[in-house]
Amino acid sequence: MAVVSAGAATRGQETAAKVVNPERRAEANLKEARKNPLQLRHFLLGMPKGADLHYHLSGGVYAESFIRAAGEDGLCVDPLKLAFAKPVASADRPAESSASGCGAGTVPAASVPANQRLYAALVDAFSMRGFVPSNGWTAHDQFFAAFDRFGGTKPAHKAEWVDEAATRAAVQNEQYLELMETPDFSIAAKAAAEAGWAEDFAALREKLLAKGLPDNVKEAVERFHEIEKGRREREHCGEADAAPACAVTVKFVYQVLRGLPKEIVFAQTVLAFEAATADPENVVGLNFVMPEDGYVSMHDYALHMRMVKFLHETYPKVHIALHAGELTYGLVPPEELCCHIRLAVEAGAERIGHGVDIIYEEHPHQLMKEMAAKHVMVEINLTSNDVILGVSGKNHPFPLYRQFGVPVALSTDDEGVSRIDLTNEYVRAVQTYDLSYADLKRMARTGLEHAFLPGTSLWAKPDVFSAAVNACAKDTLGGEKPSKACSEFLNGNEKAQQQWELERRLRTFESQF
């Protein structure tokens, strides 16, 4: 029998540990990185994060980009309102207007970079940078007011905004984005005005389709394609000098503006379902947006959910994510915290955005158990919830969702307005909730598991990341050369392809330690 020295045995064990436990090595490095916030940021910047599933395109753009675009578009700036303004039409330009076309009291946006004080003030006005609440003006007010201030740039910039989002994602080792965007719905709004309101959803839908709404569907689908085509051209995708952002897959979620009159909301929702049906490869789902605590959003919430439920039955293949529970105690009357998440789940939501007020819902524990059983994921936006609602730390339901087995994944919401990125959310989650590397890895996998991608999951059971489907069960997940059966499976399932790529990236990341 061979005799092995103690030193050799120890070295052999160490070698085996390095081979068998790459996750343990990454965990050890995360533990060390926790000691210094800057090192923690560096560690998590490189960690594969999979997807960001809750991302408003307009809110993801940084203020500096809006200012540049406004200058290119010939817009003006109102220094008092700290907002963009349209130039005065030349035909009726008043005598007091400037030669640039900007009216009295406004200045050309192109001149703003030369005025550092105004430039800085606009950045602050367009975001949460340096914001301090004052009497009568809350962080909630500041956040949502920003969108009105930086509006007005030309739609042609949308491709630039997607490029900005994808470029930032690539730097952080993200591979998939679902961007919420509202294309022009003027045809749908006109059809809604002509059709009027009726509680008979089936009849109302038919009226809208007969009044030109299919033309709006065609326009919306074409617009989404133009945006994606434009961003890929900017990034030189498919060429020798392709940008890293080309490796980020981008899909769109049609966002419905729920703060409008009910007939227009219904028309938008039909338009969203139709667009997602017409182009499921590009428009992968829909969502409702605008402040949930707004009067119309609150007053018509149950009606909106009935609309979604009815249309989901008509278009069963369309994916649904819904902003629900972006509320907190004191923001609205207590009794109105009862049931937004419940109604959203009943309407067919596969993902819930925010879900902050879950504990104030009727029978919250039962609801969370149901969400876990149905695999309804919650998109967790820690910074957004803190900034807008003042909910953070132990008062945030993030630990509760995890306790009840509800799938969760981190997302940014509006990274430009909040002045953050997805890495910031990972840092915040680790520091606040003492998450392990395994916890973070699970959330990254959960994000792709619940992405609205075509095809079947790589995993044999929903939200169980221990065994792959039979075709890939014997393969090394993320390996460079999957077996024939696994290759065939991956080629036929876009979701599984993205999940395989995440496993590859995780293997690469862990191998460096």
C-alpha positions as CSV (number, residue, x, y, z in Angstrom):
1,M,0.0,0.0,0.0
2,A,1.4,3.4,-1.0
3,V,2.2,5.8,1.8
4,V,1.4,9.5,1.2
5,S,2.9,12.2,3.3
6,A,0.6,14.6,5.2
7,G,1.8,17.5,3.1
8,A,1.1,15.7,-0.1
9,A,-2.3,14.7,1.1
10,T,-3.1,18.3,2.0
11,R,-2.0,19.5,-1.4
12,G,-4.0,16.8,-3.0
13,Q,-7.1,17.9,-1.1
14,E,-6.5,21.5,-2.0
15,T,-6.2,20.6,-5.7
16,A,-9.4,18.5,-5.5
17,A,-11.2,21.4,-3.8
18,K,-10.1,23.8,-6.6
19,V,-11.5,21.4,-9.2
20,V,-14.7,20.3,-7.5
21,N,-15.7,23.5,-5.7
22,P,-15.4,26.5,-8.0
23,E,-18.5,28.0,-6.4
24,R,-16.8,27.7,-2.9
25,R,-13.8,29.6,-4.2
26,A,-16.0,32.3,-5.5
27,E,-17.8,32.4,-2.2
28,A,-14.5,32.8,-0.4
29,N,-13.6,35.7,-2.6
30,L,-16.9,37.4,-2.1
31,K,-16.4,37.0,1.7
32,E,-13.1,38.8,1.4
33,A,-14.5,41.5,-0.9
34,R,-17.2,42.3,1.7
35,K,-14.6,43.9,3.9
36,N,-14.2,46.8,1.4
37,P,-17.2,48.3,-0.5
38,L,-15.0,49.1,-3.4
39,Q,-13.7,45.6,-3.7
40,L,-17.2,44.3,-3.4
41,R,-18.2,46.5,-6.3
42,H,-15.3,45.2,-8.4
43,F,-16.1,41.6,-7.6
44,L,-19.8,42.0,-8.5
45,L,-19.2,44.0,-11.6
46,G,-17.6,41.0,-13.2
47,M,-20.1,38.5,-11.9
48,P,-22.5,37.2,-14.6
49,K,-25.9,38.6,-13.8
50,G,-28.0,37.1,-16.6
51,A,-30.9,39.5,-17.1
52,D,-32.4,42.8,-16.2
53,L,-36.1,42.2,-16.6
54,H,-37.5,45.5,-15.2
55,Y,-36.1,48.3,-17.2
56,H,-37.9,51.4,-18.5
57,L,-36.1,52.5,-21.6
58,S,-36.6,56.3,-21.1
59,G,-35.8,56.0,-17.4
60,G,-32.6,54.1,-18.1
61,V,-31.0,56.9,-20.1
62,Y,-28.7,59.2,-18.1
63,A,-29.4,62.9,-18.1
64,E,-26.2,63.7,-19.9
65,S,-27.4,61.8,-23.0
66,F,-30.7,63.6,-23.0
67,I,-29.0,67.0,-22.9
68,R,-26.8,66.0,-25.8
69,A,-29.7,64.8,-27.8
70,A,-31.8,67.9,-27.1
71,G,-28.9,70.0,-28.5
72,E,-28.8,67.9,-31.6
73,D,-32.6,68.2,-32.1
74,G,-32.6,72.0,-31.7
75,L,-34.6,72.0,-28.5
76,C,-34.6,74.8,-26.0
77,V,-34.3,74.8,-22.2
78,D,-36.4,76.7,-19.7
79,P,-33.8,77.6,-16.9
80,L,-36.6,78.2,-14.4
81,K,-38.5,75.0,-15.0
82,L,-35.3,73.1,-15.7
83,A,-37.0,71.3,-18.5
84,F,-36.8,71.1,-22.3
85,A,-39.0,73.3,-24.4
86,K,-39.9,73.3,-28.0
87,P,-38.6,76.1,-30.2
88,V,-41.0,78.7,-31.4
89,A,-42.3,78.0,-34.9
90,S,-40.7,80.4,-37.4
91,A,-44.1,81.5,-38.9
92,D,-45.4,82.9,-35.6
93,R,-42.1,83.6,-33.8
94,P,-42.6,86.6,-31.5
95,A,-40.3,89.5,-31.8
96,E,-38.7,88.8,-28.4
97,S,-37.6,85.3,-29.4
98,S,-34.0,84.6,-30.1
99,A,-32.4,84.0,-33.5
100,S,-32.1,80.3,-32.5
101,G,-35.8,79.9,-32.4
102,C,-36.0,79.7,-28.6
103,G,-38.8,81.8,-27.1
104,A,-38.4,84.4,-24.4
105,G,-36.9,83.0,-21.2
106,T,-35.5,79.9,-22.8
107,V,-32.1,79.1,-24.2
108,P,-30.8,76.7,-26.9
109,A,-30.1,73.2,-25.5
110,A,-27.0,73.2,-27.6
111,S,-25.6,76.0,-25.5
112,V,-26.1,74.2,-22.1
113,P,-22.7,72.4,-22.0
114,A,-21.0,75.8,-22.0
115,N,-23.0,76.8,-18.9
116,Q,-21.8,74.5,-16.2
117,R,-24.2,75.7,-13.6
118,L,-27.3,75.2,-15.8
119,Y,-25.8,71.8,-17.1
120,A,-25.5,70.6,-13.5
121,A,-28.9,71.9,-12.5
122,L,-30.5,70.0,-15.5
123,V,-28.7,66.7,-14.5
124,D,-30.1,67.1,-11.0
125,A,-33.6,67.9,-12.3
126,F,-33.6,64.9,-14.7
127,S,-32.5,62.5,-11.9
128,M,-32.2,61.9,-8.2
129,R,-28.7,63.2,-8.0
130,G,-28.2,65.3,-4.9
131,F,-31.9,65.4,-4.2
132,V,-33.0,66.4,-0.7
133,P,-36.7,66.3,0.1
134,S,-38.3,69.5,1.2
135,N,-41.7,70.5,2.5
136,G,-44.3,69.7,-0.2
137,W,-41.8,68.1,-2.6
138,T,-40.9,64.4,-1.9
139,A,-38.5,62.0,-3.5
140,H,-41.6,60.4,-5.1
141,D,-42.5,63.8,-6.7
142,Q,-39.0,64.4,-7.9
143,F,-38.6,61.0,-9.4
144,F,-41.8,61.1,-11.6
145,A,-41.4,64.8,-12.4
146,A,-38.1,64.0,-14.1
147,F,-39.8,62.2,-17.0
148,D,-41.8,65.3,-17.9
149,R,-38.7,67.5,-17.8
150,F,-36.5,65.5,-20.2
151,G,-39.2,64.6,-22.7
152,G,-39.4,65.9,-26.3
153,T,-36.3,64.5,-28.0
154,K,-36.8,62.9,-31.4
155,P,-37.9,59.2,-31.6
156,A,-34.8,58.6,-33.7
157,H,-32.7,58.6,-30.6
158,K,-34.3,55.4,-29.3
159,A,-31.7,53.3,-31.0
160,E,-29.0,55.3,-29.1
161,W,-30.8,54.7,-25.8
162,V,-31.0,51.0,-26.4
163,D,-27.3,51.1,-27.3
164,E,-26.6,52.9,-24.1
165,A,-28.5,50.3,-22.1
166,A,-26.8,47.4,-23.9
167,T,-23.4,48.9,-23.6
168,R,-23.7,49.4,-19.9
169,A,-25.1,45.9,-19.5
170,A,-22.2,44.4,-21.4
171,V,-19.7,46.1,-19.1
172,Q,-21.4,44.4,-16.1
173,N,-21.5,40.9,-17.6
174,E,-25.2,41.0,-18.3
175,Q,-26.5,39.1,-21.4
176,Y,-30.2,39.8,-21.7
177,L,-32.4,42.9,-21.4
178,E,-36.2,43.3,-21.6
179,L,-36.8,47.0,-22.2
180,M,-40.2,48.6,-21.5
181,E,-41.2,51.0,-24.2
182,T,-44.4,52.7,-25.4
183,P,-44.5,53.2,-29.2
184,D,-46.9,55.8,-30.7
185,F,-50.5,54.8,-30.1
186,S,-52.3,57.8,-31.7
187,I,-54.3,55.5,-34.0
188,A,-55.5,53.4,-31.1
189,A,-56.4,56.5,-29.1
190,K,-58.4,57.9,-32.0
191,A,-60.2,54.6,-32.4
192,A,-60.9,54.6,-28.7
193,A,-62.4,58.1,-28.9
194,E,-64.6,57.0,-31.8
195,A,-65.7,53.7,-30.3
196,G,-66.4,55.2,-26.8
197,W,-66.5,53.1,-23.7
198,A,-68.4,49.9,-23.1
199,E,-68.2,47.2,-20.5
200,D,-68.6,44.5,-23.2
201,F,-64.9,44.0,-23.7
202,A,-65.4,41.6,-26.6
203,A,-67.6,44.0,-28.6
204,L,-65.3,46.9,-27.7
205,R,-62.2,45.0,-29.0
206,E,-64.0,44.3,-32.3
207,K,-64.9,47.9,-32.7
208,L,-61.3,49.0,-32.2
209,L,-60.0,46.4,-34.7
210,A,-62.5,47.7,-37.2
211,K,-61.4,51.3,-36.7
212,G,-57.8,51.0,-37.8
213,L,-56.1,49.6,-34.8
214,P,-54.3,46.9,-37.0
215,D,-52.5,49.8,-38.7
216,N,-51.2,50.9,-35.3
217,V,-50.1,47.3,-34.6
218,K,-48.1,47.3,-37.9
219,E,-46.5,50.7,-37.0
220,A,-45.6,49.6,-33.5
221,V,-44.0,46.4,-34.7
222,E,-42.0,48.2,-37.3
223,R,-40.9,50.8,-34.8
224,F,-39.5,48.2,-32.4
225,H,-37.7,46.6,-35.3
226,E,-36.2,50.0,-36.4
227,I,-35.0,50.6,-32.9
228,E,-33.2,47.3,-32.6
229,K,-31.8,47.5,-36.1
230,G,-30.5,51.0,-35.4
231,R,-28.8,49.9,-32.2
232,R,-27.1,47.0,-33.9
233,E,-25.9,49.2,-36.7
234,R,-24.4,51.6,-34.1
235,E,-22.6,48.7,-32.5
236,H,-21.4,47.2,-35.8
237,C,-22.9,43.9,-34.9
238,G,-21.8,41.1,-37.3
239,E,-18.7,43.0,-38.3
240,A,-15.1,42.7,-37.4
241,D,-15.2,45.6,-35.0
242,A,-18.5,44.6,-33.3
243,A,-19.0,46.2,-30.0
244,P,-19.2,44.1,-26.8
245,A,-22.8,45.3,-26.5
246,C,-23.7,43.1,-29.5
247,A,-23.5,40.1,-27.2
248,V,-26.4,41.5,-25.2
249,T,-29.8,40.2,-26.4
250,V,-32.5,42.9,-26.3
251,K,-36.2,42.3,-26.4
252,F,-39.1,44.7,-25.8
253,V,-42.0,44.8,-23.4
254,Y,-44.9,46.9,-24.6
255,Q,-45.8,49.3,-21.8
256,V,-49.4,50.5,-21.4
257,L,-49.9,54.0,-19.9
258,R,-52.6,53.3,-17.2
259,G,-53.1,56.8,-16.1
260,L,-55.2,57.7,-19.1
261,P,-59.0,57.4,-19.7
262,K,-60.2,53.8,-19.5
263,E,-61.2,53.6,-23.2
264,I,-57.7,54.6,-24.2
265,V,-56.1,52.2,-21.7
266,F,-58.2,49.4,-23.1
267,A,-57.2,50.3,-26.7
268,Q,-53.5,50.4,-25.7
269,T,-53.9,47.0,-24.1
270,V,-55.4,45.5,-27.2
271,L,-52.7,47.1,-29.2
272,A,-50.1,45.6,-26.9
273,F,-51.5,42.1,-27.1
274,E,-51.8,42.4,-30.9
275,A,-48.2,43.6,-31.3
276,A,-46.9,40.8,-29.1
277,T,-48.9,38.3,-31.1
278,A,-47.7,39.7,-34.4
279,D,-44.0,39.7,-33.4
280,P,-43.4,37.4,-30.5
281,E,-39.7,37.2,-31.2
282,N,-39.2,40.9,-30.6
283,V,-42.2,42.1,-28.5
284,V,-42.1,39.5,-25.8
285,G,-44.8,40.8,-23.4
286,L,-46.6,43.7,-21.9
287,N,-46.8,45.7,-18.7
288,F,-48.8,48.6,-17.2
289,V,-46.9,51.7,-16.2
290,M,-47.3,55.2,-14.6
291,P,-47.4,55.8,-10.8
292,E,-49.6,53.2,-9.2
293,D,-50.7,55.7,-6.5
294,G,-52.1,58.1,-9.2
295,Y,-55.8,58.8,-9.0
296,V,-56.7,57.0,-12.3
297,S,-54.3,54.1,-11.6
298,M,-55.9,53.5,-8.2
299,H,-59.5,54.2,-9.2
300,D,-59.4,52.0,-12.3
301,Y,-57.0,49.3,-11.0
302,A,-59.5,46.5,-10.7
303,L,-61.0,47.5,-14.1
304,H,-57.5,47.4,-15.6
305,M,-56.9,43.9,-14.2
306,R,-60.3,42.7,-15.7
307,M,-59.1,44.1,-19.0
308,V,-55.9,42.2,-18.8
309,K,-57.6,39.0,-17.7
310,F,-60.1,39.1,-20.5
311,L,-57.5,39.8,-23.2
312,H,-55.1,37.2,-21.8
313,E,-57.9,34.6,-22.4
314,T,-58.1,35.9,-25.9
315,Y,-54.4,36.0,-26.5
316,P,-53.2,33.1,-24.1
317,K,-49.6,33.0,-25.6
318,V,-48.7,36.6,-24.7
319,H,-46.6,37.1,-21.7
320,I,-47.6,39.5,-18.9
321,A,-45.6,41.3,-16.3
322,L,-47.4,43.9,-14.1
323,H,-46.4,46.7,-11.9
324,A,-48.3,45.8,-8.7
325,G,-47.8,46.8,-5.1
326,E,-45.5,49.7,-5.8
327,L,-47.2,51.3,-2.8
328,T,-46.5,51.6,0.9
329,Y,-48.3,52.5,4.1
330,G,-49.3,56.2,4.2
331,L,-48.9,56.7,0.4
332,V,-52.6,55.7,-0.1
333,P,-55.3,54.9,2.5
334,P,-54.6,51.6,4.3
335,E,-57.6,49.8,2.8
336,E,-56.3,50.5,-0.7
337,L,-53.3,48.4,0.0
338,C,-55.5,45.3,0.1
339,C,-55.2,43.6,-3.2
340,H,-53.2,45.0,-6.1
341,I,-50.8,42.1,-6.2
342,R,-53.6,39.5,-5.7
343,L,-55.6,41.0,-8.6
344,A,-52.5,41.1,-10.8
345,V,-51.8,37.4,-10.2
346,E,-55.4,36.5,-10.9
347,A,-55.2,38.5,-14.1
348,G,-52.4,36.2,-15.3
349,A,-49.3,38.1,-14.4
350,E,-46.2,35.8,-14.7
351,R,-44.0,38.5,-13.1
352,I,-44.8,41.2,-10.5
353,G,-42.9,44.4,-10.7
354,H,-41.9,45.8,-7.2
355,G,-44.5,44.0,-5.0
356,V,-43.5,46.2,-2.1
357,D,-46.9,46.3,-0.2
358,I,-47.3,42.5,-0.1
359,I,-47.6,42.3,3.7
360,Y,-50.5,44.8,3.7
361,E,-52.5,42.6,1.2
362,E,-55.3,40.5,2.5
363,H,-53.9,37.1,3.5
364,P,-50.3,37.9,2.4
365,H,-48.7,34.6,3.5
366,Q,-51.3,32.6,1.5
367,L,-50.7,34.9,-1.5
368,M,-46.9,34.3,-1.3
369,K,-47.4,30.6,-1.1
370,E,-49.6,30.8,-4.1
371,M,-47.0,32.9,-6.0
372,A,-44.3,30.3,-5.1
373,A,-46.5,27.4,-6.3
374,K,-47.4,29.2,-9.5
375,H,-43.8,30.4,-10.0
376,V,-44.8,34.0,-10.2
377,M,-41.5,35.9,-10.0
378,V,-41.0,39.3,-8.3
379,E,-38.8,41.9,-10.0
380,I,-36.9,43.4,-7.0
381,N,-35.9,47.1,-7.4
382,L,-34.1,48.0,-4.1
383,T,-32.8,51.5,-4.9
384,S,-36.0,52.5,-6.7
385,N,-38.2,51.3,-3.7
386,D,-36.0,53.2,-1.3
387,V,-35.9,56.4,-3.4
388,I,-39.5,56.5,-4.4
389,L,-41.3,54.9,-1.5
390,G,-38.8,55.2,1.4
391,V,-38.9,51.4,1.8
392,S,-35.6,49.6,2.5
393,G,-33.7,47.2,4.7
394,K,-35.9,45.2,7.1
395,N,-39.0,47.1,5.9
396,H,-38.6,45.7,2.4
397,P,-40.3,42.4,1.6
398,F,-37.4,41.0,-0.3
399,P,-36.5,38.6,2.6
400,L,-40.1,37.6,3.0
401,Y,-40.4,36.6,-0.6
402,R,-37.3,34.5,-0.3
403,Q,-38.6,33.0,2.9
404,F,-41.8,31.8,1.2
405,G,-39.9,30.5,-1.8
406,V,-41.2,33.1,-4.3
407,P,-38.8,33.5,-7.2
408,V,-37.0,36.8,-7.1
409,A,-34.4,38.6,-9.3
410,L,-32.8,42.0,-9.0
411,S,-33.5,44.7,-11.5
412,T,-32.8,48.4,-12.0
413,D,-36.2,49.9,-12.9
414,D,-34.9,53.3,-14.1
415,E,-31.1,53.3,-13.7
416,G,-30.7,56.7,-15.4
417,V,-33.1,58.6,-13.2
418,S,-31.8,56.7,-10.1
419,R,-28.1,57.1,-11.2
420,I,-27.3,53.5,-10.6
421,D,-26.7,50.2,-12.5
422,L,-27.5,46.6,-11.9
423,T,-24.1,46.0,-10.1
424,N,-25.2,48.6,-7.6
425,E,-28.3,46.6,-6.9
426,Y,-26.2,43.5,-6.3
427,V,-23.9,45.4,-4.0
428,R,-26.8,46.8,-2.1
429,A,-28.4,43.3,-1.7
430,V,-25.2,41.8,-0.4
431,Q,-24.6,44.6,2.1
432,T,-28.2,44.8,3.3
433,Y,-29.2,41.2,3.4
434,D,-25.9,39.3,3.8
435,L,-26.4,37.3,0.7
436,S,-24.0,34.5,-0.3
437,Y,-22.5,33.9,-3.7
438,A,-24.9,31.0,-4.1
439,D,-27.8,33.4,-3.4
440,L,-26.7,35.8,-6.1
441,K,-26.0,32.9,-8.5
442,R,-29.6,31.7,-7.9
443,M,-31.1,35.1,-8.6
444,A,-29.1,35.4,-11.8
445,R,-30.4,32.0,-12.9
446,T,-34.0,33.0,-11.8
447,G,-33.9,36.1,-14.0
448,L,-33.3,34.0,-17.2
449,E,-35.7,31.3,-16.0
450,H,-38.5,33.9,-16.0
451,A,-37.4,35.9,-19.0
452,F,-40.1,36.1,-21.7
453,L,-37.9,34.3,-24.2
454,P,-39.3,31.8,-26.8
455,G,-38.6,28.2,-26.1
456,T,-38.2,25.8,-23.2
457,S,-36.0,26.2,-20.1
458,L,-32.7,24.4,-19.7
459,W,-33.8,23.2,-16.3
460,A,-35.9,20.0,-15.8
461,K,-38.1,21.6,-13.1
462,P,-39.1,25.3,-12.8
463,D,-36.8,27.3,-10.5
464,V,-34.8,24.2,-9.5
465,F,-31.3,24.7,-10.8
466,S,-29.8,21.4,-9.9
467,A,-30.7,19.2,-12.9
468,A,-31.0,20.0,-16.6
469,V,-33.5,18.6,-19.1
470,N,-32.8,15.0,-20.3
471,A,-31.2,16.1,-23.5
472,C,-28.5,17.9,-21.6
473,A,-28.5,16.0,-18.3
474,K,-25.1,14.3,-19.0
475,D,-23.4,17.4,-20.4
476,T,-21.2,19.8,-18.5
477,L,-23.5,22.9,-18.4
478,G,-22.1,25.8,-20.3
479,G,-19.5,23.6,-21.9
480,E,-18.0,24.5,-25.3
481,K,-19.1,21.3,-27.0
482,P,-22.5,20.1,-25.9
483,S,-23.6,16.6,-27.0
484,K,-25.6,16.1,-30.2
485,A,-28.9,15.7,-28.3
486,C,-28.2,18.8,-26.2
487,S,-27.1,20.9,-29.2
488,E,-30.4,20.0,-31.0
489,F,-32.3,21.0,-27.9
490,L,-30.5,24.3,-27.5
491,N,-30.8,25.2,-31.2
492,G,-34.6,24.9,-30.8
493,N,-35.0,26.9,-27.6
494,E,-33.8,30.5,-27.3
495,K,-34.4,30.6,-23.6
496,A,-32.3,27.5,-23.0
497,Q,-29.5,29.0,-25.2
498,Q,-29.4,32.1,-22.9
499,Q,-29.3,29.8,-19.9
500,W,-26.5,27.7,-21.3
501,E,-24.6,30.9,-22.0
502,L,-25.1,32.0,-18.4
503,E,-23.7,28.7,-17.2
504,R,-20.7,29.2,-19.5
505,R,-20.1,32.7,-18.1
506,L,-20.5,31.5,-14.5
507,R,-17.9,28.7,-15.1
508,T,-15.5,31.3,-16.6
509,F,-16.0,33.7,-13.8
510,E,-15.5,31.1,-11.1
511,S,-12.4,29.6,-12.7
512,Q,-10.4,32.8,-12.2
513,F,-10.3,32.3,-8.4
